């Protein structure tokens, strides 16, 4: 499924994002929280370096959530039945999202609490 053009590549990316948003509750939560955090940063006139940190951790969390969704889909395709290694792959992908989300919380605390 190689993209023939940049526009087609963008359509595939949008389709992936839309799929994750439509099917993954956690993705919806991440996007809503991200929008609220960006709104708060705007209203509180957060300094540019802090805003950069916020944007980067938001991108990290959403990117890792997209990768988690992709890993889950591939594991389900390859191993529809329960398998210990399939569980390990899914659990590790979920742990990666947790680590990114905790980093985002840490950045939020450092930016918004002082």
C-alpha positions in Angstrom: 0.0 0.0 0.0 2.6 2.5 -1.1 1.3 6.1 -1.4 1.6 7.5 -5.0 1.7 11.1 -3.9 2.2 13.3 -0.9 -1.6 14.1 -0.9 -2.4 10.4 -0.8 0.1 9.9 2.1 -1.7 12.6 4.0 -5.1 11.0 3.3 -3.7 7.7 4.7 -2.4 9.5 7.8 -5.8 11.3 8.3 -7.6 7.9 7.9 -5.4 6.4 10.6 -5.9 9.3 12.9 -9.7 9.2 12.3 -9.8 5.4 12.9 -7.9 5.8 16.2 -10.2 8.7 17.3 -13.3 6.8 16.3 -12.3 3.4 17.9 -10.1 4.2 20.8 -11.6 5.8 23.9 -8.1 6.7 25.3 -7.3 8.6 22.1 -10.4 10.7 22.5 -9.4 11.4 26.1 -5.9 12.4 25.0 -7.2 14.8 22.3 -9.7 16.4 24.6 -7.2 16.9 27.4 -4.6 18.2 24.9 -7.1 20.8 23.6 -8.0 21.9 27.2 -4.3 22.2 28.1 -3.6 24.3 25.0 -6.6 26.5 25.8 -5.3 26.9 29.4 -1.8 27.7 28.1 -3.3 30.3 25.8 -5.4 31.9 28.5 -2.6 32.0 31.0 -0.1 33.4 28.5 2.4 30.5 29.0 5.9 31.5 27.9 7.1 30.2 24.5 9.6 27.6 25.9 7.0 26.2 28.2 4.5 26.1 25.4 7.0 24.3 23.2 7.4 21.6 26.0 3.6 21.3 26.2 3.2 20.9 22.4 6.0 18.3 22.3 4.6 16.1 25.0 1.1 16.3 23.5 2.6 15.2 20.1 4.4 12.4 22.0 1.4 11.1 23.7 -0.8 11.2 20.6 1.9 9.6 18.5 2.5 6.8 21.0 -1.3 6.2 21.3 -1.4 5.9 17.5 1.5 3.4 17.5 -0.3 1.5 20.3 -3.4 1.3 18.2 -1.4 0.0 15.2 0.4 -2.6 17.3 -2.9 -3.8 18.7 -4.4 -4.1 15.2 -1.3 -6.0 13.9 -1.3 -8.4 16.9 -5.1 -9.0 16.5 -4.6 -9.7 12.8 -1.6 -12.1 13.3 -2.9 -13.7 16.5 -6.7 -13.6 16.8 -6.6 -16.2 19.6 -5.2 -15.4 23.0 -1.4 -15.9 23.1 1.1 -15.0 25.8 3.4 -13.1 23.4 0.4 -11.2 21.9 -0.4 -10.1 25.4 3.2 -9.0 26.0 3.2 -6.9 22.8 -0.1 -5.2 23.7 0.9 -4.6 27.3 4.3 -3.1 26.3 2.6 -0.8 23.8 0.1 0.3 26.5 3.0 0.8 28.9 4.7 3.1 26.3 1.5 5.2 26.3 1.5 5.4 30.1 5.1 6.5 30.2 4.4 9.3 27.6 1.3 10.3 29.5 3.2 10.5 32.8 5.9 12.6 31.1 3.1 14.9 29.9 1.7 15.2 33.4 5.1 16.1 34.7 5.5 18.8 32.1 2.0 20.1 33.0 2.9 20.2 36.7 6.1 22.1 36.0 4.4 24.6 33.7 1.1 25.2 35.4 1.8 24.9 39.1 4.4 27.5 39.7 
